[in-house]
Amino acid sequence: MTDVKFPGSKAHHEPTHDEAVRSNTVVVGIDGSPASDDAVRWAAATAADRGLPLHIVHALDFAPSGYSGAPFIQTAQVFEWVEDEGKTLLQRAEEVARTVAPALEITTRLAATGSARWLIDLSARARMLVLGSSGTGRVGEALLGSTPVSVASHGRCPVVVVRGKAPETLPDTRPVVVGVDGSPLSEKAVRAAFEEAGLRGVDLVAVHVWSDMRRGTFDEAVEVSIDPNAFAESEQALLAERLAGFHDRYPDVNVRREVYVDGPRAHLLAWSEKAQLLVLGSRGRGGFTGMLLGSTSNSLIRDAQCPVMVVRPDES
């Protein structure tokens, strides 16, 4: 049964967020676009693999552009049209999910409230929040607020923006890739990446970049002043130190370490073409305290060739 949430409504029992979404639930936001369908498939497969329920959510779209020919007036009839459309989208999304996992426990919910804020509230009680890379349908912006970037900036659980093509063969043996820069938030991303690689039974590629500067910035300086072998050895040792504590917790995860001088965005983008999941901290070592999403994470959410998981700091 689809539950519709309206502010101030007392006509029926309103499930609390704790009732609707448990901390062991995968939540996926839909908007009716092809990218949304990709997100549903990814979320359904992930939930099924881990024995978790899937909660599909959609925010109603009251934008007047959907009903051309007359100015928008919130009449009972218009509301009924929008509600019916939302229910149809949820029903279709559930059908998409069941093509991936027929026996999956699935719940759905509509909301008529501010969609981005609602998603953030849901993320506080979810294991993972999944979104499509863009909204291109008539209701494209209704769920995501502005963009998936804004949701990833505020989410209280790992937020996955599904990008790229589905794997050509199953099981998917491509690695999980994580960006490691030595910051406290990077350590949290590494923990999430180890968990994902362990659950998926694949290798983990840890990518460490010495400088946040653009790729090629230090090419001439490195040739003149830095011994490449000494540099590689030093940075590999530093990266190994960052990963050391996780090997004991995830002994079955095979780790490949990759070290570069500069260009984190370029290198991680290249690795996204060979990965099944890219894991990032929301801010890196160079991020300003007030920035909710760093430039590298922001760029990769938009351009990566695989799903991107953004891990934010714990609420203080």
N, C-alpha and C positions, 0 to 999 in steps of 0.2 A: 504494500500500500504506500502511495506517495503522500508525504506529509508536506503541507504548505505552511510556511511561517509568515505571519503577518504581525507587525508591531501593534501591541495593544489588544490583540484578539483574545477574547475569553470564551468563545463559543464552544471550544472543544479543548480537551487536554493537550497542552503544548509540551511535547517531550523536551527535556533539558538537553543541552549539548552532551552531557555525560551519558544520557540515555541513548541519544542518536549516534554518537561517535565515541567509541572506546579507544583507549590508548593503544590497543593492538589492532587498529583498523587502518586499512589503506583507503584514503579519500581521493577521489578524482573529480575534478571540476570539468563540466562539459558546456559547450556553447553551440553545438550543432555543426561545427566545421569539420573538414577532413582531418585537421590536426587534432581536434578533440577526439575523433574516433581512434587515432593512433594512441593517444594518451589512455583511452579506455582499455585498449588491447594490452598495452604495456602494464597498466595497473592491475588488470585482471590476471595476467600471467604471473606477476610478482606476488599478488595476494594468494593465488592458488598454490604456488610453489612453497609458500611459507605457512599454509594452513590458516590464513587470516581472512576475515570478511572484507568485502569491498563496499564502500559507501559512495554512491554517485550523487553529485549535487549540481543544481542548476539555479541561477538567479533569473527571475522573470524579467523580461525586457519590455519596458513601457515607453520606449523611444517612439516618437510620433512618425519617424521615417518608415516604420513597419506598416503603417496604415495611412498611405497617401490618399489625398483627395479631401481631407478635412483636418482642421486643427485638432490637436490632441485634447480630448476631454475624458477624464477618468470615469466613464460610465460603467455600469454593471456589465453591459454587453462587451465593451472593449476589454474589461478585466477578464471576462470569461474566455474571450478569444486568446488572450495572452496566456492564461492559465492552461487552456487546452493545448496550446503550442508547447508550453513547457513540459506538460505531462507526456506529450508525444515524443519530445526529445529524450526524456528520461527513459521511456519505454524502449525507444530505439537503441539508446546507449546500453541498456541492460541486455538487449538482444545481441549487440556487438560483443559485450563481455562474455556472454554464454557461448559464442562461437569459439572462444579461447578456453573457457573453463565452465562446462555445462553444469557442474554440481556446486559451483561457488555460491557461498552465502552472500547475497546482494541486498542492500537496502538503498532507497532513493529518497531524495528530499528536494523540494522547491523552496525558494525564499523570495520574498518581495522586498527585502531590506537591502541596504548597501552591500553589494556583492563582495568587494575586496575586503571590507572589514569583517564580513561574515566568514570568508575563507580563512582569514587570520585567526579568528576565534576558533574555528574548527581545527586548525593546525595545532592548537595548544593541547588537543586531546587525541591527536592522530599519531600513528606510527610514521606515516609518510603522506605527503600531499602531492598529487600528480596533476600536471596541467599540460595542455597542448602548447606547441610553440607559438601559435598565433590564433586569433579568432577572425575568420574570414566570412562567416555566414552572416545572416541578417541580425543574429543576436550575438555577433562576435565579441563586442566589447562589454556585454552585460555582466558576464561572470568575472572577467579578469580585472575589472576596474580600468586601468590604463593599459598595462601590458603584464605579461608574466613576470617581467623584471620587478615590478612593484610588489607583487606577491612574494617573490623570493627574497625581497629586501626586508620583509617584516614577518615571514613565517616563523612559527615557533617549533616546528619540527623540520626535518629535512624536506626540502621542496625539489621535486624532480620536474624539469621541463623537458618533455619528450620531443626529440628532434631526430633527423636522419631516417634512414630506411630500415625496415625490419630485416632481421638476419635472413640470409639466403638459405641456410640450413639450420636444423635443430638437432641436438642442443647447440646453443650459441657458445662457442669456445673462445670468442674474442675476450681479451683481458679487460679488467677494470683499471682505469687510469686515475691517479690522484696527483694533484699539484702540492708539492711540499716546499714551504719557504721558511720553516723554522718558527713561525709565529704561533702563539697559543691556539688560535683558531685553526691553523693548519693542522695541529696535532689532533683536534677534534675531527677534522675532515679525514685524516689518516685512519683514525679509529673506525669511522663509518665505511671507508673504502675497504679496510681489512674485512669488516663484517660482510660487506656486499660480495667481495671476492670469495670468501669462505662459503657463504650461502649458495653462490652460483657455481662453485667448484671450478673456478678459473684462476689464472695468474693475476697478480697485481703488478702494475707498472707504476713506480714512484718517480715522478719527474721533479727534479730540483733545478732551479735556474738561479745562478749567482746574483744577477742584477735584474731589476725590473725594467731597465732601459730597453728600447726597441732593438730587435734583432739586427746584428751587424754593427752596433754602436762601437763596440770595443775591438773590432777585428784587427785594425792596425796596431793598437796599443798592446793587444794580447800577443801579437806576433813579435813585438819588440821587447816587451818587458816581462812576459809571463812564460814560464816553462810549462808547456801543455801537459806534460806527464805529471809534473808536480801539482799543477792545478787540478787535474782530474783526480789524482790520488787524494788530495786534501778534501775536495768537495764530496767525493765518494765516501770518505771516512765520516764527514759531517752528516751526510744523508743516512749512512748506516746507523749512526748514533741516534738520529731522530726516529728510526724505525725499530731500534733494538727491542724496546719494551713490548712491541706487538708480536714479535715472532713467537714468544712463549705462549701468548694467548691464542694465536692462530697458527699452530705449527704446520697445518696442512696447506697453508697458502704459500705458493712459490712467488718470490718477489724479484722483480727485475728493476735495477736502479739505473736511471738515466740522468746525466748531469750536463748542463749547458751553461754558457757564459751569460747570455742575455736573451731577450725575446720570449718571455713566458707565454704570451698570447699566441705567438706564431708556433711555438713548439707544442703547446697543448692542443691547438687547433689541428696540427698535423697528426697528433696522436689520436684525436677524436675520430679520424677516418678509419682507424684500426681497432677502436675500442667498442665495447657494448655499453659502457657507462663511464662518464667522466665526473669525478668528485672534486669539489672545490670548497674552500672556505669562502664566506660571503665577503670578507675583507682580507687582504694580505698584509704583509709586514709594512708596506708603504701607505696603507689606507689611513685617511684622516679619521679621527675618533667619531666624528659626526656622520661619516658616510656609512650608509646602511649596506651598500653593495659596491665593491671595488671595481675598478675599470676592467680588470682581467675577467672577473666573473661576469660582469655586465656584457662584455663583448662575446664571451663564449656562449652565454645563454642565447644570444641572437644568431651566432654563426657556427657553432659546433655541429659536427656531422653525426653525433650520437646523443642519447639522452644525457642531460647534465643535472647532477644532484648538487644543490647548494646547501651547505651546512652553516647555520648561524650560531653566534655565541649564546650561551645560556642566559636567560633573563636574570639580571642582577637584583 
